[in-house]
Amino acid sequence: MDCREKYRLSEVEGIRAVEPNVHYHFGSVVHKIAESYWAGKPFMDAFHAALALSLEIDLRLVTANNRKKYEDLVKYISPITRLYYERHMEEWKDDPAVYNEHKFVADYGVHEGIEIVSTGTIDRLQQSGTLSDLKTAAAVGSDWKSQLKKRLLREPQLPFYRRYAEHDGHAVSTIEYEVLVKPYRGSDPFFETIDVNDEFMKQQKTWEQQADWAIREIAEFHAHCLDVAPWPQSTSACTSMIWGECEYLPICLGRSSAQNSALYQIESKGANL
C-alpha cells in the first residue's frame, strides 16, 4: 500500500520477478507449521508438511548468496516446529481456531465505477477472540523488537482483518503479532509476542479510514491513470521491506527494464482491480 508504482507494475502490467524471494517462501514454510498445529495435526505431520513446502522453491533461479541463506534456514524447520508446538501445548483444543489460514473474499463496493473486491488471508482467530498474525523477523540490534512494533503499527492489516471478522459474526477481543525470530549469526530461533491490542483497538476507526483511503485511491488510479507511467513511487518502502529490497527497484532506478527476461516475466497484463 506504500507504493503505487509497485502496484501498477505487479497488478496492472502483470510483471513478476524471475528470482523467488527466499525470505517470503520461508515465511510460508513457518505458516504451514502453524496451520498444521491449529488444525490439530501431530508434530511429525507439521514437520513433513513444512519440509515438503520448503522443497517447492526452485533454487536454480536464486543467487548463490540467497541460496545459502535459504539452505541455512531450512536446517531449522525441525526445531522451529518443536518450538511452536511446545509454545502452544494443548491450546488448539482449549481455545480452538475459528479461522486458520482463512482466505476470504468480500465485496467492498463501487468507486469510480469500479466494483471492488477485497481479499486476504487471516492467519488465526481463536474462539476466545484473539486475532493473531504470524511474522518472521531477524533480531538485528538491541531495539529490534521496538522498531518492528513501530513498523507493524503503521500497517492497517490487522484492523482490516478485524473489520472483516466482526462483519462475519466473530467478536475480536485481543490483537497481537506472533513473531518467529530467525536464527542469526549462530543464535537459535525463538518466538516473541508483540502486543498491539491497545493501539489498534483504540484507533479502529482511524485504521478503517486509512484502508478506505488507500483502496479508493487505487480505484481512482485505475479509472484515470492507466495511460500514465510511472505511478507515484515510495521513497522508503522499496529498500526497507521485511522481505528485503523491492523486486522492482532495478526498474525504478533505471538499471533495468521489464523486458529483461533474466529478471522479469509478464504473466497477465491488464489485471483488474
N, C-alpha and C positions, 0 to 999 in steps of 0.2 A: 504493500500500500504506500510505501515511501517513494517509489519511483514510477512515474507514468511511462517513461520510455521503456523500462523493463517489461511493463505490462504490454505495451504496443509490440515489442519485438517477439514476446512469447505468445500472447493470446491473439493478436491481430495478424502478425506476419507468420506465426507458426514456426519460429526459429528455435531449434533446440541444440544444446551443446553436444558434441560427439562424446567428449570425455565424461563418464559418470562421476558424480560427486560422491567420493568415498565417505565423507562425514555424514552426508544425508542418508546414504544407504546403511551405514552402521546404526544411525538413529532408528531406521526402520527395523533393524535386527533387534534392538532393545525393545521397541514397541511390541514386537512379536512375542518376546518373553513375557511382558506384562499382560498382553492379550491372552496368552495361554494360561497364566496364573488365574486371572479373573474369570476365565471360563471353567475353572475347576480342574484343569488338566494336571497330571503328575509332573514332577520336576523333569524327568527324562524326556517326556513329550515336549515340554517347553524348550529344553536344550536342543533336541533334534530339529524342531521346527525352526529355531533361530539359526542353527548351523546350516540347515538347508537353504534358508533365505540368504545367508551370508555368501553362499556359493553362486548366487544368481547374477552377481555383478561381473561384467566382462573386464577383467583386469588387463587384457591386452590393449585396451583403449586408455589406460591410466598411465600417467607419467611414473617414472621409476620412484620418485620421491613420495608421491601419493600412494603408490602400491605398497611401499614399505610401511607407511603409516597404517594402511588398512590391514595388512597382514599382522602387524603388531597388535592391533585392536581385536582382531578375530581370536587371538590366543586367549582372550579374557572372557569369551562367551560363557564358558562353564562357571567361573567364579562370579560373574555378574548374575547369572541365573540363580545361583545359590544365594547370593546376597539379597536378591529380590524376594525369593521365597521365604527366607529367614526374616526379612523385614516385615512382611505382611502376615506370616504364620497362617492362622485359620480365618483371616479377615474375609476371604472370598465367600465363606459360609456365614459368618456372623453379621457382615454388612455387605451383602452382595451387590454386584454392579447392575444398575438399571441400563446403563449404556456401557458398552465395552468395545472400543474402536468403532463407534456408531457413526456410520456415514448417513448424512441427511441431505435432503433437497427440499427447499422451501420457497414458495412464491414470495417475492419481495414487493412486487407491484410494478407499476409502469411509470417511467420517467423519460421525458423527451421522446415519447412514442415508442420506447424500447421496453419490452417485457423483461423484467429482471428476475433471475432465479439465483438464490444464494445456496451455496453448498459448503460442506465442511465435514470434518471427522472429529467427533468428541472422544477423546481418549478414555475418560471414565467419569461416570456419575454414579455414586453409590446410593443405596436405599436411604441412608441417613441424610442425604442431601449434599454430600461432599463432591464438588466438581473439581477434578484434577487433570492437569495436563503434564505429560511426561516430556522432559527435555534432556539433552546431553550437553555437557559443558566441560571446559578444562579449568582447573584451579590454578590459573596463572596470576600471580600477585597475591599479596596478603588480603586485599579487599575485593577479591573476585566475586564473592557472594553478594556484597552490597552493590557492586557495579552491575552484576547480572540482574538483580532485582530492579534496579533503576531502569534498565533497558526493557525488562518484561512489563513494567508498569506503564510503559508508553505504547503497548500493543493492545488493541481492542479485542483480541481473540477470545479470551475467556468471558468477558462481559457479553460478547456476541453469542457465545455458546449458552450463557445463562439465559439470555432472552429466548433463544430457541427452546431450551429445556422447559422453561416456565410456560411458554405457549403450548408446549406438548404435554402439559399437565404435571410436571415434576418440579417440586419446590427445591430451590438451591439455598443451603444454609451456610456453606463453607466453600471458599475458593482458594486453591493452592496450586503451586507447581511442584512436581516431584522431579528432582534433577539427578541424573546419573553423572557423577564427576568422573570423567575418563582417566585412565592411568596416564601419568605424565612424568617423564624422566625418572622412571623407576618406582614411582608411587603406585599404590594399589587403588583400584576403583572403589568408590563408595557412593551412597545415596544421601541426598540432602532434601529437606522440605523447605520451600520458600513460601511463607505465609503472605498472601496478598489480599486476605479477606476484607480487612477494614478499608483498605484503599479502594478496592473495586466495588464493594457493597455500597459505600457512601457516594460513589461517583457513577453509579449505573446509568443515570440519565445522561450525564456528560458523555460517557462512552458510547451510548446509543446514538447520540448526536454526531460524534466523531465518525462512527461507522456509516451513518446515513450520508454525511458529507462526502466521504470517500467514494461510496457506491454511486451516488448521484453525479459526482464529478466525472467518474469513469464513463457513465452513461452519456454525459454531455460531450466528452471527447469522442465517443463513438458516433454521436449524432452529427458533430460539426467538424471534426479534425482528422478524419480518416485519410485525407489527401495531404496532410502535413506531417513532416518528419524532420527531426526527432520531436517527440513529446517532451515535456519538462523532465529533467533528469535530477536524481537525488545528488546531493553534494557530500553525503557521508555513508549512506547505507551500502553503496557499491563496494566499499573497502572494509566495512565493519560488520558484515553479515555473520551470523552464528556458524554458517557452513563455509566460511572463507570468502574470498573475493567473488563478486558477481560474475557469472559466466559471460555476461555481455560487455564487461568492461573493455576488452580489446576493441570492440566496435565503437563504443562511446568515446574512447581515446583516439580513435582514428588509426589504430595499429593494425586493424584487420577489417574484414568486411563479412557480411553474412554469406557471401559467395565462397568463402574459404572452406572448402569441403573437409579440410583437415580438422577444423574446429567446430563447424556447424552443419546442420542439416535442416531442411524445411519439411515439416510434417504436414501442416494443413494451413495454408494461407487464407486469411479472411475469416477467422473464427468468430463466432457470435459471442455477445456479452453473456 
